[in-house]
Amino acid sequence: MEATFLHILGNIDVLVYDADQNLIAEGSSLTDNERVDFISTAGQEYHFRVLGDNPGLQLRFMNKVSVNSPITFVGTAGDDSLELVDGGAIVYAVYNGIEYEFERCEHELFVFAGNGGDDSAVIRLGQGKATATMRPGELELRRYAYDVDINGVEEIKVFAGEGQTTAKMYDSPGNDRMIGKPDYSVLRGVTNEFYNYVKGFERVFAYATAGSDIANLYDSVSDDRFIGTPEYSLLRGENYEFYNYAVRFDRVHAFAAA
């Protein structure tokens, strides 16, 4: 539960009780805003009490995060957004504007299930090996520390950290477009019905399996190498500074600008 207000207009305290009126959580600072977090049990009754008077008070209730293993962010029928940031020992999450912190060593899997609406997810990785497998609306991220699974999300962006990183991007049954640049790659539906984006990955592989698909590959400012065959195309840095590989696309355009 979150209470948003300016303390100068009046103090607000929030309290949470169980069905027997035992106090289980409270927020009673003398600053702007109050927030109480507690682990709820399905089927149990809880009572919320707000003390004070403030004309600008706004209340928000959130019960869409399961802290059991795995950590699960449950989407609503509306537009939902999730950002996960690897902060070393802590994984920081912002889900629909509400911030959370999780001890990385205590959790092996984070799940985001979109349930309708126009949902988005941003994943910012820390140091270490990572493999991201992306399909329309889906992400399977495998890391040495913890994994991330996402499904039913229209826009997914993954930012790599330092280390050996590989991205595998798969198309939809419809017509899709791929952009491969030295610093980022995108695979999306032709009308953006899905949008998968990776940035900073050492190796990117994009696979076309159906529809009429087009790949556009762009060079860097340095010397690069291009290979084009009927089965695949590859544009990479001379010393593998970047590596964009497109398989079975109907058309591939390669651009050299420098």
PyMOL commands that set and color helices and strands:
alter all, ss='L'
color gray80, all
select helices_A, chain A and resi 7-9+104-106
alter helices_A, ss='H'
color red, helices_A
select strands_A, chain A and resi 2-4+12-18+23-27+34-35+46-52+58-60+65-66+71-74+81-86+90-95+98-103+109-113+120-124+130-135+138-143+147-151+155-159+165-170+176-180+184-189+195-199+203-207+214-218+224-228+232-237+243-247+251-255
alter strands_A, ss='S'
color yellow, strands_A
deselect
rebuild
show_as cartoon
